[in-house]
Amino acid sequence: MKKFISIEEAARLIPEGSSVMFGGFMGCGSAHKIIGELAKLGTKNLTVICNDGGKPDGPDGSAYYGIAKLIHNKQVKKLFATHVGLNPEIAEQMNAGTLEVVLIPQGSLAEMLRAGGAGLGGVLTPTGLGTIVQDAAHVHSVVEIDGKKYLLERPLRADFAVINGYKIDRAGNVWYKGTTRNFNPVMATAADVVIAEANHVVELGAIEPENIVTPGILVDYVAHAGEV
C-alpha cells in the first residue's frame, strides 16, 4: 500500500455516504487542506464526528474555517459535535430539516471515541442524566451501580478519521504541536481508515520515540500539506 499520497488522493479516498471523524478544536489541529479538497469534490451525505462545526471565517481571514466548508456546501447529513454555536449555518440547516445534529457533552464524546478505539462496550457517565441527553440514540440505557445512576453511552467509531500532525515521519509516526493534539490522537484509534495530513514530513529519527503520540501503525495514509 502506498502510504504517502497527495491531498487530492486523500480526499478521493472518502466516498459519499461515509462516516468521518475530523480532528481539531475550532479549526485548531484540523486537516484544512483535505477538508478543502473534500469541499471541492462535493462529496455528499457524510456523517461527521468532530468537536464543533467550524466557524464562518478563519484567523487568516479565509471563509468557512474547518468543517464549516462542508456544512456550507450541504455535504453533511448528520453531525456529532459538542459545540456548534459559532457556525450559524448549522442552526439554519437544522431548522430546515436538512441536517441532523447530535450534541454530546465534550468529555462524553472523548470517552465514547476512546471506547470505540479500545474495543470497549460503552462508557458510564453521570453527565446528562435526567436531561434530554438521556433520550439520545447514542445512550443505551440508565445503569445503577452502588446506588448511583449513570448513562451507558455507546462507543463511537467511523469509516475514516482525518487528522492533522505538525510533524509526521516516513513511517507515519505523528507529533502534534501544542493544543493541536486535542481530538486527533483518540480519533486515530477509532476509525477503519486513518488519513493524516502532515504540516511537515520528516525523516525517521527526527521525532524522538518518547514524543511520538500517534504511532505509524495506526496511520494508513499520510498526505503532505506543507507549512500551514
Secondary structure, 3 states (H helix, E strand, C coil): CCCEECHHHHHHCCCCCCEEEECCECCECCCHHHHHHHHHHCCCCEEEECCECCEEECCCCCEEECCHHHHHCCCEEEEEECECCCCHHHHHHHHHCCCEEEECCHHHHHHHHHHHHHCCCCEEECCCCCCHHHHCCCEEEEEEECCEEEEEECCCCEEEEEEEEEEEECCCCEECCHHHHCCHHHHCCCEEEEEEEEEEEECCCCCCHHHCCECHHHCCEEEECCCC
